[in-house]
Amino acid sequence: MWTQKQINPFDERTARLYDLTVKDWPGEIDFYRGLVNGIQKTDKAVLEIGCGTGRVALRLANLVTTLVGLDISAAMLEIARRKSSSLSKIQWVQSDMQAFRINRQFDLVIIPGHSFQFMLSPDQQLACLACIQQHLAQDGRVILHVDHQDLAWLGGLRSGQGGIFEPGGEVQDPVTGRLIHTYKAWSYDPVTQTASCVTRRDETGENGQFIEQSQTGPIRLHCLFRYETEHLLKLAGFNIHALYGDFYQNELDDQSTEMIYDVEPGP
């Protein structure tokens, strides 16, 4: 189990801005609700890995008997706990997704929002999938949501666009009231298939005056490809029930921006 650490101010601010910057994918919540409603049990148990501040988990809570949200970030989970203070059926667990232990099995395990891509090596990926296998009911299902790689974009990062800060949107900090202008600089290492993002935040006051600039990162994500992912899943003992290109369950094609794997335990 991951040992909780003291929350530093930067992590706390990142967590409180999370719900303002990370939006639902089209059709996402209805997709997960449909899966939960399809579980043929009265005692339904769902595990969300990489739950953040509870963006997905909180909207499934009224459909299940037990819901566990797992994340490595103490700051994210602190916000999730505050948001769910009236819901006794939710448990929040701070742990690394490649080394967790929960004393029960689940009918549905979901990893939304590309969180599995924080596993940067085959060893980390397989460790995560092994943990999921250990916590999955015999007839359980797993949903793995990862990015469908844009090869033109990745190639651009290798031909002059990498490391350049580009606007990433702006939000108002709900605590300080400052307007935060975000800029992101991506780079890509094809040898390790790792995309890295450095984030810069410029903060301005009510009258537009510059107040402060901060920078964090890099955050690293592994760029998974279709057959690499399928090889990993089969090596970890899963059967692939379906692969979708979006949450409306359309077939994966060249224009798809997502890969959504619906898998089950193998024989």
HUDAFEN-V983774 format. One record per residue. N is the residue number from 1. RES is the residue in one small letter. PHI is phi in whole degrees, -180 to 180 (999 if undefined). OMEGA is omega in degrees with one decimal (none if undefined). D_CENTER is the distance of its C-alpha to the mean C-alpha in Angstrom with 1 decimal. Layout:
[[N;RES;PHI;OMEGA;D_CENTER] [N;RES;PHI;OMEGA;D_CENTER]]
This chain:
[[1;m;999;-179.9;19.2] [2;w;-67;179.6;17.7] [3;t;-84;-176.8;20.4] [4;q;-67;179.1;19.7] [5;k;-114;177.2;20.8] [6;q;-64;-177.3;22.3] [7;i;-80;178.5;20.1] [8;n;-87;-174.5;21.3] [9;p;-59;-178.6;21.9] [10;f;-67;178.2;19.6] [11;d;-62;-179.8;16.5] [12;e;-64;180.0;17.9] [13;r;-69;177.5;18.3] [14;t;-59;-179.3;14.8] [15;a;-67;-177.4;13.5] [16;r;-74;175.3;16.1] [17;l;-91;-173.2;15.4] [18;y;-59;-177.4;11.7] [19;d;-67;178.5;12.8] [20;l;-84;-172.9;15.2] [21;t;-112;-179.3;13.2] [22;v;-106;-176.4;10.0] [23;k;-102;176.1;11.6] [24;d;-67;167.6;11.3] [25;w;-76;179.7;11.7] [26;p;-55;177.8;15.3] [27;g;78;-171.0;16.1] [28;e;-62;-173.1;12.6] [29;i;-66;177.6;13.8] [30;d;-63;177.1;17.1] [31;f;-60;-179.7;15.8] [32;y;-67;177.3;14.1] [33;r;-61;178.4;17.3] [34;g;-62;178.0;19.4] [35;l;-65;179.6;18.1] [36;v;-64;179.8;18.6] [37;n;-64;-179.9;22.0] [38;g;-81;177.9;22.9] [39;i;-71;-174.6;22.8] [40;q;-89;178.1;26.6] [41;k;-144;173.2;26.8] [42;t;-86;179.5;27.6] [43;d;-99;-174.9;25.7] [44;k;-96;179.3;22.1] [45;a;-125;-177.3;19.4] [46;v;-127;174.8;15.6] [47;l;-118;171.1;13.0] [48;e;-107;178.5;9.3] [49;i;-101;-173.9;7.5] [50;g;75;-170.7;4.9] [51;c;-78;-178.7;6.7] [52;g;58;-179.1;7.4] [53;t;-92;177.2;10.7] [54;g;92;-177.5;10.7] [55;r;-52;179.8;10.1] [56;v;-91;-172.6;10.0] [57;a;-55;-176.0;11.8] [58;l;-64;-179.0;14.6] [59;r;-90;174.1;15.5] [60;l;-107;-169.3;16.0] [61;a;-60;-176.5;18.0] [62;n;-78;-178.7;21.3] [63;l;-104;-171.6;21.0] [64;v;-128;173.5;20.8] [65;t;-89;-179.3;22.9] [66;t;-135;175.7;20.3] [67;l;-136;177.7;16.6] [68;v;-117;173.7;14.7] [69;g;-109;-176.0;11.5] [70;l;-120;177.4;10.6] [71;d;-155;179.9;9.2] [72;i;-84;-173.0;11.2] [73;s;-92;176.6;11.9] [74;a;-64;-179.1;15.2] [75;a;-66;177.7;15.2] [76;m;-62;-176.9;12.1] [77;l;-68;176.9;13.5] [78;e;-63;176.6;16.9] [79;i;-68;177.9;16.0] [80;a;-59;179.0;14.5] [81;r;-63;178.6;17.8] [82;r;-65;-179.0;19.9] [83;k;-69;-175.3;18.4] [84;s;-112;-172.6;19.1] [85;s;-59;-178.8;22.4] [86;s;-97;-175.8;24.3] [87;l;-112;-175.7;22.3] [88;s;-76;-174.9;23.6] [89;k;-80;-179.6;21.7] [90;i;-98;173.4;18.3] [91;q;-120;178.8;17.8] [92;w;-108;-175.8;15.3] [93;v;-124;175.5;15.1] [94;q;-93;-178.5;14.4] [95;s;-165;171.4;14.0] [96;d;-75;-176.4;12.8] [97;m;-70;177.8;10.9] [98;q;-99;-177.8;13.8] [99;a;-158;179.4;16.5] [100;f;-122;179.3;16.2] [101;r;-142;178.2;19.1] [102;i;-127;-171.4;19.3] [103;n;-84;172.2;22.7] [104;r;-174;175.5;22.1] [105;q;-109;-172.0;20.9] [106;f;-125;177.8;18.6] [107;d;-80;-179.7;19.4] [108;l;-144;173.9;15.9] [109;v;-120;179.7;12.7] [110;i;-123;172.7;9.5] [111;i;-127;-176.2;6.1] [112;p;-78;165.2;4.7] [113;g;60;175.7;3.6] [114;h;68;-174.8;4.6] [115;s;-63;179.2;3.1] [116;f;-61;-177.6;6.6] [117;q;-74;170.4;8.2] [118;f;-73;174.0;8.5] [119;m;-82;-166.5;11.2] [120;l;-92;-176.3;14.0] [121;s;-131;176.1;16.9] [122;p;-57;179.1;18.1] [123;d;-61;179.1;19.0] [124;q;-66;-179.4;15.6] [125;q;-62;-178.9;14.1] [126;l;-69;176.3;17.1] [127;a;-63;177.7;16.9] [128;c;-63;-178.7;13.5] [129;l;-65;176.8;14.9] [130;a;-66;176.7;18.1] [131;c;-61;179.0;16.7] [132;i;-63;178.6;15.2] [133;q;-56;-177.7;18.7] [134;q;-67;-175.5;20.4] [135;h;-107;-174.8;18.7] [136;l;-101;175.1;19.0] [137;a;-63;-174.8;22.1] [138;q;-58;178.7;24.6] [139;d;-105;-176.0;23.9] [140;g;-79;179.5;20.2] [141;r;-128;176.9;17.5] [142;v;-128;173.6;14.0] [143;i;-113;179.4;11.7] [144;l;-113;-177.5;9.6] [145;h;-108;179.8;8.1] [146;v;-130;-178.8;8.7] [147;d;-77;169.3;10.7] [148;h;-91;-164.8;14.4] [149;q;-64;174.0;16.0] [150;d;-93;-174.2;18.6] [151;l;-65;178.6;21.4] [152;a;-65;179.3;23.5] [153;w;-66;179.6;20.9] [154;l;-61;177.9;20.3] [155;g;-64;177.5;24.1] [156;g;-63;178.4;24.7] [157;l;-68;178.6;22.9] [158;r;-96;-175.1;25.5] [159;s;-128;171.8;28.4] [160;g;114;-178.5;28.6] [161;q;-93;-178.4;25.5] [162;g;-65;176.4;23.4] [163;g;81;179.9;23.3] [164;i;-94;179.3;24.6] [165;f;-73;177.0;23.1] [166;e;-127;-177.5;22.5] [167;p;-58;-180.0;22.0] [168;g;-121;178.7;18.4] [169;g;105;178.8;19.6] [170;e;-143;178.0;21.0] [171;v;-140;175.9;20.5] [172;q;-102;178.4;22.9] [173;d;-65;-177.0;22.1] [174;p;-69;-179.9;22.9] [175;v;-94;-175.9;24.6] [176;t;-89;-175.7;26.7] [177;g;79;-179.7;27.2] [178;r;-74;173.3;26.8] [179;l;-88;-176.6;25.4] [180;i;-110;177.4;22.7] [181;h;-96;-175.3;22.8] [182;t;-104;175.9;19.8] [183;y;-130;-177.4;20.5] [184;k;-124;176.5;18.3] [185;a;-121;-178.7;19.9] [186;w;-99;170.7;18.2] [187;s;-141;-175.6;19.9] [188;y;-142;175.7;19.7] [189;d;-110;-176.9;21.3] [190;p;-68;-179.3;22.3] [191;v;-65;180.0;23.7] [192;t;-102;-176.7;20.4] [193;q;57;-176.9;18.3] [194;t;-110;171.3;16.3] [195;a;-98;-177.3;15.3] [196;s;-123;-178.1;15.7] [197;c;-128;171.1;15.4] [198;v;-103;-177.8;17.8] [199;t;-113;174.2;17.6] [200;r;-114;178.4;20.9] [201;r;-123;173.8;21.6] [202;d;-105;-176.7;25.1] [203;e;-106;178.2;26.2] [204;t;-126;-179.9;29.2] [205;g;-89;-175.3;31.3] [206;e;-59;-177.3;32.9] [207;n;-97;178.2;35.4] [208;g;84;-179.0;33.1] [209;q;-73;179.7;34.3] [210;f;-69;-178.9;32.1] [211;i;-116;-170.6;31.2] [212;e;-159;173.3;28.7] [213;q;-127;177.4;26.5] [214;s;-138;-177.7;23.7] [215;q;-143;179.4;21.6] [216;t;-143;178.1;18.7] [217;g;118;4.2;17.0] [218;p;-80;167.5;16.7] [219;i;-92;-174.1;13.0] [220;r;-111;178.5;12.9] [221;l;-130;176.4;10.9] [222;h;-82;-179.6;12.7] [223;c;-90;-179.1;13.9] [224;l;-82;173.4;14.2] [225;f;-116;-167.9;17.1] [226;r;-55;-172.4;18.1] [227;y;-76;169.9;20.8] [228;e;-61;-179.3;19.2] [229;t;-65;-179.7;16.2] [230;e;-66;176.0;18.9] [231;h;-62;178.0;21.0] [232;l;-59;-177.1;18.3] [233;l;-63;-179.7;17.8] [234;k;-70;176.8;21.6] [235;l;-63;179.6;22.3] [236;a;-84;174.8;20.1] [237;g;94;179.9;22.2] [238;f;-106;167.4;20.3] [239;n;-100;179.9;22.0] [240;i;-90;179.8;20.3] [241;h;-78;-178.9;21.2] [242;a;-162;172.5;19.9] [243;l;-133;-178.7;18.0] [244;y;-116;176.1;17.3] [245;g;-95;175.4;17.0] [246;d;-163;-176.5;15.6] [247;f;-81;172.2;15.0] [248;y;-91;175.6;18.8] [249;q;67;172.2;19.2] [250;n;-78;-178.6;21.1] [251;e;-65;175.8;21.9] [252;l;-65;175.5;20.1] [253;d;-144;-175.3;22.4] [254;d;-63;-177.6;22.9] [255;q;-91;-177.8;21.7] [256;s;-68;176.3;18.3] [257;t;-99;-177.0;15.3] [258;e;-127;165.9;12.8] [259;m;-124;-177.1;13.3] [260;i;-120;-178.4;12.5] [261;y;-94;173.4;14.1] [262;d;-111;-173.7;15.9] [263;v;-126;-178.4;17.4] [264;e;-141;179.6;19.8] [265;p;-63;177.5;21.7] [266;g;-79;-178.7;24.5] [267;p;-69;none;28.1]]
